Amino acid sequence: MSDIAKDKAARLLKKTGSFSSLSSYDVKVKENMRKQKDSSMSTVSYMDDPGHHDDLPRPAQQMENTYQLNPTKYFPGATVNNILKDVLASYLQEEKYEPELCRQMTKTISEVIKARIKDLMIPRYKIIVLIHIGQLNEQSIRIGSRCLWNSSTDTFSSFSFCNRSLFAVANVFAVYFE
Amino acid sequence: VVFSADEASNIIKECVDSIIGGIDYNHSKINQWTAAVVEQSLMHLVKMGKPFKYIVTCAIMQKSGAGLHTASSCYWDSSTDGSCTVRWENRTMYCVISVFAVSIML
């Protein structure tokens, strides 16, 4: 399906240095849903480029002790919240929901947010940005997440935006790498 | 140690099937369903005993003709960290579950 094409495109766009996953998922209504009541379907997509793991295994690195128990600079939740507000409002304020536009928009927005957080130069933090954009159609949606991490150093930030025809939810998770 | 997306996706599919398998969308229960799906998946992932921090996100949406797009962008070490997304649907709802695994070893 188009997933394979998307995976190929993601592999072609591989850059050295930071690796970005550029997949987006859209959920469309199946026109002729005459399936049995209890049928359920699941599909799996891998956003990882499998090629990375086949590279020569790194030699085990010997690092000197830093004697540092906690991060020198903690992740600024409030600043990141402002970034999310800013980006979502500027990109989506006047937009109407359109499948093609929103597909591109999700990928663009997630890249932009990641770049702006990287500009904050917070050392030793790994960043995960997750964006959901959907149409407002009298339906309900629930987005929940749970994390297993060290709650003294790791944190998240979240912002939701909506206009007349669409809603957008942005989640940023920051994980400290000791 | 490398994150295995295959294993993770199997675990998640099982979790989702067991919790919202043959059920229709129900607004009053949606809260506990998302919580249950996410907590169960996290629990099973942890039982694998791998040195990873996990982030599990679940979005459940009623089928009403509306479209939904999801994208993620991650800044990490791609040789050890990984993610996996499972899209699941039944007659009345869609469920999109993303798992991000961040390694805690050099």
Boltz contact constraints between the chains, C-beta under 6 A:
constraints:
  - contact:
      token1: [A, 18]
      token2: [B, 75]
      max_distance: 6.0
  - contact:
      token1: [A, 19]
      token2: [B, 78]
      max_distance: 6.0
  - contact:
      token1: [A, 20]
      token2: [B, 73]
      max_distance: 6.0
  - contact:
      token1: [A, 24]
      token2: [B, 69]
      max_distance: 6.0
  - contact:
      token1: [A, 24]
      token2: [B, 71]
      max_distance: 6.0
  - contact:
      token1: [A, 25]
      token2: [B, 70]
      max_distance: 6.0
  - contact:
      token1: [A, 26]
      token2: [B, 67]
      max_distance: 6.0
  - contact:
      token1: [A, 26]
      token2: [B, 69]
      max_distance: 6.0
  - contact:
      token1: [A, 27]
      token2: [B, 68]
      max_distance: 6.0
  - contact:
      token1: [A, 27]
      token2: [B, 94]
      max_distance: 6.0
  - contact:
      token1: [A, 29]
      token2: [B, 65]
      max_distance: 6.0
  - contact:
      token1: [A, 38]
      token2: [B, 22]
      max_distance: 6.0
  - contact:
      token1: [A, 40]
      token2: [B, 90]
      max_distance: 6.0
  - contact:
      token1: [A, 41]
      token2: [B, 89]
      max_distance: 6.0
  - contact:
      token1: [A, 42]
      token2: [B, 13]
      max_distance: 6.0
  - contact:
      token1: [A, 42]
      token2: [B, 86]
      max_distance: 6.0
  - contact:
      token1: [A, 42]
      token2: [B, 88]
      max_distance: 6.0
  - contact:
      token1: [A, 43]
      token2: [B, 87]
      max_distance: 6.0
  - contact:
      token1: [A, 44]
      token2: [B, 9]
      max_distance: 6.0
  - contact:
      token1: [A, 44]
      token2: [B, 86]
      max_distance: 6.0
  - contact:
      token1: [A, 45]
      token2: [B, 85]
      max_distance: 6.0
  - contact:
      token1: [A, 46]
      token2: [B, 5]
      max_distance: 6.0
  - contact:
      token1: [A, 47]
      token2: [B, 83]
      max_distance: 6.0
  - contact:
      token1: [A, 48]
      token2: [B, 82]
      max_distance: 6.0
  - contact:
      token1: [A, 52]
      token2: [B, 78]
      max_distance: 6.0
  - contact:
      token1: [A, 52]
      token2: [B, 79]
      max_distance: 6.0
  - contact:
      token1: [A, 53]
      token2: [B, 2]
      max_distance: 6.0
  - contact:
      token1: [A, 61]
      token2: [B, 106]
      max_distance: 6.0
  - contact:
      token1: [A, 99]
      token2: [B, 67]
      max_distance: 6.0
  - contact:
      token1: [A, 102]
      token2: [B, 69]
      max_distance: 6.0
  - contact:
      token1: [A, 103]
      token2: [B, 69]
      max_distance: 6.0
  - contact:
      token1: [A, 106]
      token2: [B, 69]
      max_distance: 6.0
  - contact:
      token1: [A, 106]
      token2: [B, 71]
      max_distance: 6.0
  - contact:
      token1: [A, 107]
      token2: [B, 71]
      max_distance: 6.0
  - contact:
      token1: [A, 110]
      token2: [B, 71]
      max_distance: 6.0
  - contact:
      token1: [A, 110]
      token2: [B, 72]
      max_distance: 6.0
  - contact:
      token1: [A, 110]
      token2: [B, 73]
      max_distance: 6.0
  - contact:
      token1: [A, 111]
      token2: [B, 73]
      max_distance: 6.0
  - contact:
      token1: [A, 114]
      token2: [B, 73]
      max_distance: 6.0
  - contact:
      token1: [A, 114]
      token2: [B, 75]
      max_distance: 6.0
  - contact:
      token1: [A, 126]
      token2: [B, 76]
      max_distance: 6.0
  - contact:
      token1: [A, 126]
      token2: [B, 102]
      max_distance: 6.0
  - contact:
      token1: [A, 127]
      token2: [B, 75]
      max_distance: 6.0
  - contact:
      token1: [A, 128]
      token2: [B, 74]
      max_distance: 6.0
  - contact:
      token1: [A, 128]
      token2: [B, 100]
      max_distance: 6.0
  - contact:
      token1: [A, 129]
      token2: [B, 73]
      max_distance: 6.0
  - contact:
      token1: [A, 130]
      token2: [B, 57]
      max_distance: 6.0
  - contact:
      token1: [A, 130]
      token2: [B, 72]
      max_distance: 6.0
  - contact:
      token1: [A, 131]
      token2: [B, 71]
      max_distance: 6.0
  - contact:
      token1: [A, 132]
      token2: [B, 59]
      max_distance: 6.0
  - contact:
      token1: [A, 132]
      token2: [B, 70]
      max_distance: 6.0
  - contact:
      token1: [A, 133]
      token2: [B, 69]
      max_distance: 6.0
  - contact:
      token1: [A, 134]
      token2: [B, 68]
      max_distance: 6.0
  - contact:
      token1: [A, 135]
      token2: [B, 66]
      max_distance: 6.0
  - contact:
      token1: [A, 135]
      token2: [B, 67]
      max_distance: 6.0
  - contact:
      token1: [A, 137]
      token2: [B, 64]
      max_distance: 6.0
  - contact:
      token1: [A, 137]
      token2: [B, 66]
      max_distance: 6.0
  - contact:
      token1: [A, 139]
      token2: [B, 62]
      max_distance: 6.0
  - contact:
      token1: [A, 139]
      token2: [B, 64]
      max_distance: 6.0
  - contact:
      token1: [A, 139]
      token2: [B, 66]
      max_distance: 6.0
  - contact:
      token1: [A, 140]
      token2: [B, 62]
      max_distance: 6.0
  - contact:
      token1: [A, 141]
      token2: [B, 61]
      max_distance: 6.0
  - contact:
      token1: [A, 142]
      token2: [B, 30]
      max_distance: 6.0
  - contact:
      token1: [A, 142]
      token2: [B, 34]
      max_distance: 6.0
  - contact:
      token1: [A, 142]
      token2: [B, 60]
      max_distance: 6.0
  - contact:
      token1: [A, 143]
      token2: [B, 59]
      max_distance: 6.0
  - contact:
      token1: [A, 144]
      token2: [B, 34]
      max_distance: 6.0
  - contact:
      token1: [A, 144]
      token2: [B, 38]
      max_distance: 6.0
  - contact:
      token1: [A, 144]
      token2: [B, 58]
      max_distance: 6.0
  - contact:
      token1: [A, 145]
      token2: [B, 57]
      max_distance: 6.0
  - contact:
      token1: [A, 146]
      token2: [B, 38]
      max_distance: 6.0
  - contact:
      token1: [A, 146]
      token2: [B, 39]
      max_distance: 6.0
  - contact:
      token1: [A, 146]
      token2: [B, 42]
      max_distance: 6.0
  - contact:
      token1: [A, 146]
      token2: [B, 56]
      max_distance: 6.0
  - contact:
      token1: [A, 147]
      token2: [B, 55]
      max_distance: 6.0
  - contact:
      token1: [A, 148]
      token2: [B, 42]
      max_distance: 6.0
  - contact:
      token1: [A, 148]
      token2: [B, 46]
      max_distance: 6.0
  - contact:
      token1: [A, 148]
      token2: [B, 54]
      max_distance: 6.0
  - contact:
      token1: [A, 149]
      token2: [B, 53]
      max_distance: 6.0
  - contact:
      token1: [A, 173]
      token2: [B, 55]
      max_distance: 6.0
  - contact:
      token1: [A, 175]
      token2: [B, 53]
      max_distance: 6.0
  - contact:
      token1: [A, 175]
      token2: [B, 102]
      max_distance: 6.0
